[in-house]
Amino acid sequence: MKSALRATVFLSATAIAVAGCTTVEDTPRDFTGINDPFENTNRAVHRFNVGVDRAVLRPVSKGYDAVVPDDVQTMVSNASDNLGEPSNLINHTLQGNVGGAAKSLYRFVINSTVGLGGIYDVAAEFGVTEDETDFGTTLHAWGGGEGAYLELPLLGPSSTRDATGRVVDVVLNPLSHVLNTDERQIRTGINVADRVGQRAQLGDAIDSVLYESADSYSQTQLLYLQNRRFELGIEADDTYIDPNDIDTEGF
């Protein structure tokens, strides 16, 4: 646990430094407000991700949706969400969001016990719905800028701030340290199954962007950044992406 704590402190400090080096306000960008200095590499990763989606994720998601009943898919999604609540709790705490931290703690305790390990979202039935967050949001709350746009292998669109946040979230989640090997494998399986289920639910929309757009990379980039900035409450004119600016050819 001491080594894990040291790793957490180191990663947190590194994350703050990385995110603080570039902010949305002082990084070069084009007229859409996008900072993409790694475009060539990002496009290569995007082609790889589309290839994986076409060959693996898309057909598997269709089979999953055809075979697995909707109720079971919901249980898998609930269990995956519950496994993320400890991370939500820590990040809400780091953001100074006491109410959000209390909700995450309540949801994890109730759903892990009464909800049978999280497969039933009992807390939501009691009116306490999920308030999802991450360390990328924490960095934003601390003043960390968006940085450069990145497309990550298998994980998809991100930014230097949010990619750093992903790494820190793995370390911050207490479940990463208390679960044994078999339990971690089960957790990974649940999260993978949930992602497959999400791909099935959003199939038409994702197919439209990836396979029908004139430039699927630009479409993916614009839609991700617009949604992420909306989540973070960024409203400045120089960081907002007008939906009318999105090339809708192919939709």
Secondary structure by P-SEA (a helix, b strand, c coil): caaaaaaaaaaaaaaaaaaacccccccccccccccccaaaaaaaaaaaaaaaaaccaaaaaaaaaacccaaaaaaaaaaaaaaaaaaaaaaaaaacaaaaaaaaaaaaaaaaccccccccccccccccccccccaaaaaaaacccccbbbbccccccccaaaaaaaaaaaaaccccccccaaaaaaaaaaaaaaaaaaaaaaaaaaaaaccccccaaaaaaaaaaaaaaaaaccccccccccccccccccc
